[in-house]
């Protein structure tokens, strides 16, 4: 399908985030681990796809493959490379006019961290107030999320983990210095453009000892960092996935939150539910760019697994993800239809439960080729259950030159989003119609009005959009097709169109 450019003279600065689990992305040195040099080598790929920003998972040293639960906040995991390779990545990203975001989880540390080692059974340690203990002798560290004391790794590693005392002034000063270093490590051009704030809570893990953190910790930290650099973006991950996250915007100073309720609605493929949650999402946080709209991430089931790799539904999900509104984020491999489920308890007590959601990006139809980041090969049942298959059509090599592939569909949608200001950052409004399954909505800016119809069903749907019901005049207007095949009949008070099963139709309303 050829994308037609709109008449708008306001090409947008749309931001499309690519969320990478870098250990699984591209291996540059044949150790099976995705690394920073591998990411540098694949920046051309990302730019060709159409993404404008990169969101990494944590980079700092940790005993765990996912790098959450730090051993040292200040050191790059050696498996990823050196500090110099990291700063080279940042410079290369910025050279391309792209942005890069760092993921930070600073609430917990492992027993290998200097604070833990120096304070355990040593109340006189200068770091003693940096951590929470349940006793005066520092023998019983405070538990972490789910009230546990440690985590089992997929590779049989086990580390004790405890909670950082975010109320402590010295900790707060340290965190300001830490974040400041990554934003300006001596040269502002080498600094990140913002942070994802993992597991962010006002009352951490519902412990009274760490309550009111929005006001006492996060807001002061974000304010000070923004005073240094007003362009920084802070993306809060709300722990309650049923939350729209408005309190994070209003109370903590975060710039964006994840649209978790909207994701759940999109997964349901129910017109009224999507419309209702979209309206609520974009009304509660009316600057819709502050909502990160996504259908999968490193903690969720892959969208392709959810829809059983149904070709039509994969495209529908892509259209909702990229056209509905907000700041779109896609998870690495989503553009290929990579599958993966995993989940709590699937393989017992181990962080290996999440490996199926974080498998190697499939660059080639032959998964044994150089560059494949198979760091988890032959390490456990997650490998035996791997979703990676030879010659299954789910690889960049197989899809890039196929004009009908999912990869090329994602690329087309990104062109559509970035070349139309209304889709990029315009407002959202549900358009009522008489179909049970065809979802219609408006994206509009000062200079552009776009109508989008997405058929959520496997049946052709007759769609009537009545302008009077939504106070939109079609009089003396015509529709210019930007994407799709259905011919719409424009009348004074309505639009009539037959939409094919799972079809996506996009028009610009023009004089």
N, C-alpha and C positions, 0 to 999 in steps of 0.2 A: 504494500500500500504506500503510495507516494504522499508525503506530507506537503500540504500546500501552505505556504507562508501567508500570514494575515496581512491586512492593509495597515495594521498598527505601525505608527512611526516610533513606537516606544519599545524596542526590543529590551527584554528584561534582564536583570541581573539575578535570575533565579538561582537559588542555592539547592543543589541536590547532593546529599551526603551519602558517601559510600562507607559503610561500617565494616571494618576489616578485623578478623581474628588473625593477626599477622603470622603467628606460628604455623598457620595452615595455608598461607597464601602462595609464596614462591620462594624456593630454596636456591640460593645463589652459590653455595659452596659444597654441595653434595653431602651434607650431614642430615638431610631429611627435614630439618627445621626451617620453616619460613623465617626470613630475616630482613633486616632493613635494606641491605644492598639488593635483595630480591625485589623489595617493594619499589626501590628507586628504578630498577630495570623495567618495572611494569607501570610506571606512571604514564607512559604513552598510551598503554591500553586503557587506563582509567579515563584519560582525557578523550580518547577516541570514543569510548562508550558514552561520554557526556556528563559524567559527574563533575562537580566543582569543588567538593570538599571531601576530606578523608577523616574518618573517626577511627582511631586505633583503640584496641584493648590495652591494658596496662603494659608498660615497657620495663618497669623497675624490677630489680632482682627479687626473686621469690623462689621458694622450693617447689611451687606448683606450676603446671604447664600453662595455666591461664593467667598467671602473674597477679592474681588477687592475693591478698594477705602478704604484705611486703616483708622481706628480710632487710631491705635497705631502700628507702625512698629515693636516694640520690644517685643510684647506680643503674645503668642499663643492663638488662639481662645479657650476659655474654653470648648466649645462643642467638640473640638478635644482632649482635655486633658491638661496636664501640660507640662512645659518645660522639666521636667524629663522624661515624657513619650516620648517626641520628641527625646531627646538625646538617650534614650533606643532604639528607632526605628533606629536612625542613626547607633548606634553601632551594632545592629542586622543585618542591611543591610550590613555593612562592614565585619562583621564576616562571612557572606556567600560569600564574594568576589564580592558583587554587588556594584553599585553606586547609589547615590541619588542626585537628582537635586531639588532645591527650585525655585518656581515661584515668581518673584518680579515685582510688579508694584509700582514704587515709584514716579510717576509723579503727583499723585492726593492724596488729603486727604479729609475726611468729616468734617462736622462742630463739630464732637465729638473729633477731634484731638486737642491736647493742642496748637498746632501752630495756628489753626483756632480760637479756643475759646479765646486765649490771644490777637490775633491781630485784631479781628473783632471790628471795631469802636475804635481801640486803636493804632494809628500810632506810639506811643512811646514804644510799646511792643518790648522786645529784639528779638522776632521772626518776627518782622514786615517785614524784608527783605527776609524771608524764603518763602513767598507766593506772588502771583501776585494779585494786586488790580487795578481797573480801575480809582480810584480816590485817592486823597491825604488823605481823612478822613478814608480810609479803610472800606467804607460802601458798595462798589460794588466789590465783588470778581470776579476775572477773570473766564470766563466760561471754560468748559472742552471740551472733544471731542463732536462733533456735535453741538458745541456752546450752550450747555445746562448748567444749574446751579446746577442740582441735578438729582437724580435717584429715581424712585419709586420701592420699593421692592415688591416681591410677597406677603409678609405678611403685606402689607399696610404701612410699614415703608417708610418714605421719609427723605432723608438727603440732605442738601446743600453740594456741593462738589466744591472744587476749585483746582487750579493748583499750584504746587510747583515751586519755582524759581530755576531752575537747574543751572542758571548762577551765583548764589550767592556762594561766597567762603565758607561761613559757612555751607551752605547746602551740598556743595561738600565734605567738611570735615566730616560732619555728615554721609553722605552716605558711605564714605569709612569706617568709624568706624562700621556702621551697617552691611555692607557686611562682613567686617573682623570678626565680632563677629560670624556670622553664619558659616564662614569657619574655624575659630579656636576659639571656646568658652572657651579656657583654655586648651583644649586637642585636638590636631589636628585630632585624631581618631574620635572625635565627630563632626567634621566639614563636611559640605556638599561638594560634589564633583564638584558642579557648579551651575549655575543659568539659568533659562529661563527669559529673559528680555522682559516683556510684553509691547506691544504697543510702540515699539522702533521707534523713528523718528529722523531724523536730524533736522528738523524744527517741533517742537511739535505742532500737530493740525494745522499746517500751519500758526502759529502765528509768526510774525517777532520778537516778544519779546523773543522767545525761538528758535532762529535759530543757525545753526552751532554747534549743540549739539554733533555730532560725535567727532568733534575736541576739543571742550571745556569741555565736560562733560564725555562722555562715554569712549573715548580713554584714558584719564588720569586715570579714575577710574579703568578700566580694567587693564591697565598697572601696576598700583600700587598694585593691588590685585594679579596679576600674578607674580610680583616681590617677593611677600611674599610666594606665592605657585604657581609655574609654571605649576602644574598639573591641575589647575582649568579649567573648560570648561564653556564658556559663549555661550548660545543659544539665538540668537536674533529672536524675532518675528517681521518680517517686516509688517508694517501696510498696505502697498500696496500689496495685494495678487496677483497682476499681476507681481510683481517684482521677479527676480531670486535672489536678495539679495547680489550681489557681492560687492556693496558699503559698506555693513555692515562688510564684511570680510576685505575689503581693507582699510576702513577709520575709523571704530570704534574699531577695534581690536577684534570683536566677532569671536568665533571659528566656529560656525555653524549657519545656517539659515534654515528655513522651505521651502521645495520644493513645494511651492504653485502652480506654473504653471504645474508642473509634476502631481500633484494631479488632477487638472482639466482635464488634458489629459487622465489620467487613468480612470476617471469617464466616459469618452466618449466611451470607448471600440472601439476606432478607431486605427487601426494598424499604419498608417502613422503619425497620430498626436502624438501618444505616442512615436514613434521612433524619430520624429523630436524634440520634447520637451526634451526627454531624452538626445539626443546628445547635445542640446543647454545647458541644465542644467549642464551636466558633462564636457562640454568644458569651460563654463563661470567660473565654480568653479571646476578646474581639480582635486583637492583633494576631491574625491567624498564623503568621509566620512564627509565632512563639510556640506553636504546636508542632512537634516532630511526628509526622504521619508515616507509619511503617506497617508492614504485615509480618515481618519476622526479624529476629535478632539472635544474639548468641545465647540467650536464655530461653528461647522458645522453640517449639516444633517448627521445622521448615514448612513454609506455605505449600510447597509442592507435595509434601507428605500429607498435609491436611486435605488437599483436594485430590489425592491419589494420582497426582501427575496428569490430571485431566487438562488437555491442551487448551481447551476453551476457557476453563476457569483460571488457569495460569495467566492468561492474557487479561481476563476481567480483573483479577487481583492487581496486576500491574497497572491497569488504567485507574483503578480506585486509588492506589498508592500514589501515583504521580499527578493525577488530575484533580483530585477532590479538594485540595487546599492544604495550607500549612507548608512547612519545610519538609520536603520528602526525604526519606532515608531508605536506602536499600542495603541489604546485608550481602556480603560477598557470596557469589554463587547463586543468588536469587535470580539473577538475570539469565542463568542457564537452566533454571528449574531443578537445582540440586535438592536432594531429599535428605531427611534426617529427623529422627524423633528424640530418642533418649528420654531423659527425665528422671526425677527423683526415685531412687530405689531400683531402677531397671537392672543394674548390675550389683546390687548390694550397697554397702556403705563405701562409696568411692566417688571422687570427682570425675571418674571415667564415665559416669552416667551421662554426662553432657557432651562427650566426644562425638556422638553421632550428629549433633547439631553444629559441630565445629570441624568437620572433616576437611581434607585437603581440597583446595580449589582445583577443579578438573580442567586443566589447560589442554590436555591431550586425550584422544580416545584410548591411547595406550597409557595406563596409569603407571607403568614402570619407567617412563621416560624421565630424563634429567629435569630437575626443577620442581617435580611433584613433592609437596611438603608432607611426606608420609611419616611424620615423627612418631606416630602411635602404632606403626606396623608391627604385628606379631607381639603385642603387649597385653592382649586380653580379649575378652569376648566382643568388645566393641569393634575390634578388627575383623573378627570372624563374621560379624553382622554388618560389616561395612556396606554402605550404599554405593560405593564406587564400583563401576562395572566397565569392562572393556566394550568399546563400540556400541554404547547404548544411546547415543545421540545427545547425551548430557555432557558436552565438553565444548570449550571455546573452539577448538579445532574443527569440530563437526558443525558448529552453528554459525560461525562468523561469516562464511561465504554463502550461507543459505538465506536468501531474502525473506523466506517465510518462517525463519526460526524465532524462538522466543527472544534470543539475544538481540536480533535486529528489531524486534518489536519494542523492546525496552529502549533501544537507541532512538527509534522513531518518536516514542513518547517524550523522551528527554528533549529532542529537537522541538517538538510541539510546545512543551512547557516553557523552554527557554526563549522561544521566538514570539511568545504571546504574553504580554504584560498581565492580562487578566488572569491567565492560568498560573503565571509565576507567583504573583503576590496580590492578586485581586481578592475581593470579598466573595463569600459563598452565600447562595440562597437556593433552597429546595424549590423546584418547579413541580407543581401538582400535575398529575396526568391520570388517565383513567385505567391504565394498565396495572395489573397486580404485580408484575415482575420487572417492568422497565423503569429504571431509576433515572429521573431527569433533574438536572440542577443547573444553576446559573453561576458563572464566574465573571465578575465584572470589576472594572477599574474606571477611572475618570474618562478614559479615552476608548474603552473597548468593552463590548458585551459578548460573551461566549455562552452558547447553550450546549450542554453535553447530555447525551442519553446513553445509558449503559443497560443492556438487556442482561439481567441476572439469571435468565432461564435458558433451557434448551429448546424453547419454542419461539416461533416468530410472534412478535407482539405489535398490535396496532396501538399507536401512541397518539393521544390528543392532548396537546398542551394549550390550555385556555389562558390567554393573556390577562383577562379581566380578574381571574382568581388571584393572580400574583402581581397585579398592577404594573404589568409590562406591556407596552404598546408595540404591536407588530405592524401597525398601520404604516403604509408607505415604506416598509422595510423589506429587505430581502436577506436570505441566508447564503453566506459563502461557505462552502464545505471546506473544512480544514482537515478532517480525517473521516474516513468511512465511505460507504457506498450507497446508503439509502437516500432516495430522492424525497425531500420533504415538500409538502404542499403548504404554502404560507397564505393564510387568509387574514382578514382584518383583525379577527379576534382570536385566532388559534393557529397552531401548527399541527399538521397531521402527517404522520410518517409510519411506515411499517419497518420495524427493526428486526433484523435477522437474529437467530439464536446466538446469544453471548456476544452480540456485536457492540462495537463502540462507535458512536457517531458524534462528531464535533463540528459545530457551525459557529461562525461569527455573524452576529446580527448587525447589518450595515444599512446605511441609507441608500 
